Amino acid sequence: MGRVSIGDLNSSFLESGSESNYNHSVIEIAGNIIAYGLTEEGVYTVTLRENDHEALCTFEESISKQLGGGRTISSGASVTVRGQCQSTGFF
């Protein structure tokens, strides 16, 4: 599908839920990192913001060495993420 704005992505899921055209599609989004962390289940999360819209991205352990101050994934960094989009139910 290519690059999608986070605003368009949010609108699509808010309007269509799991029926969104983006659900299960490989997309690319870009934004500034506003938060990152590790869940109790061992899932790495990165929250991106583009304008007033946010997207939560999840990753496996392979990104662990890229997290933290001065690294690729740190607060305020501008990144582009490409991956499979999933409806999470956080809406």
N, C-alpha and C positions, 0 to 999 in steps of 0.2 A: 504494500500500500504506500510505502514511502513516508515522508515527513508529515506529521500532523501537529497542529498547534495544541497545546494542553487545553486551551479553552474549548476548541472543537471536540476534543476527546471527552472532556467533562460533560459538555452539552449532550453528546451522543449517548453516554451512559445514563445521564439523568433522565433523558427522554425515553430511551428504549431499554434500559437495564441490560440484562444478559442477551437481549436481541440486537444490541448495537452491532453495526457493521464492523466495528473494530475488535469485538470480542473474538479471541483466538487468532487474530491476525498479527503478522509481524509488522511493526510500525517503528518509526523513529521520532523521538521527541527531544527537545532541547530546552534547557532552563538553568537556573541557578540553584545550587544545592542549599536548602535551608535547614535540613536535618539529615542525620544518618545514624544508624545504630544496628544492634544485633538483638533479635528477639530471643525469648527463652527457648524457643524451638530450634534455634540455630540458623535462622533466616536473616540475612543482611538486608536492611531497608535503606533506601535513599529517597528523600522527598525533594522533588524539583518544583520550582515556581517559575512560571512565565506570566508576566504581567500580574493579574490578580488571581490566577488559577494555579492549582497544585496537582501533582500526580505522585503517587506512591509507587516506587519501583522495588521489586524484590530480587535478590541475588543469592546464589549459593556461595559457599566458602571460598571459591577461587578468587574473589575480589578482595579478600581480607587484607592483603598486603598493600592495597591501593587506598585504604581508608586512613584518614587522620590528617592532622595539620601538616601542610607542606606537600601532601601527596595529591594524586589526581582527584580523589573524592574527599573533599574537605568543605566546611561551611563557606559559602560565598563563591565557590568555584563554578564556572560555567561549563556545562558538559552536554554532550549529545548521547542519548541512549537508544540503542536499537534492540528490540526484543519482542517476544510474544505478549500481546495485551490480554489481560484477563479481567473479567468482572469480579470484584472482590466483595461487594456487598457493603462497602464502607459509606455508601451514599445515604 
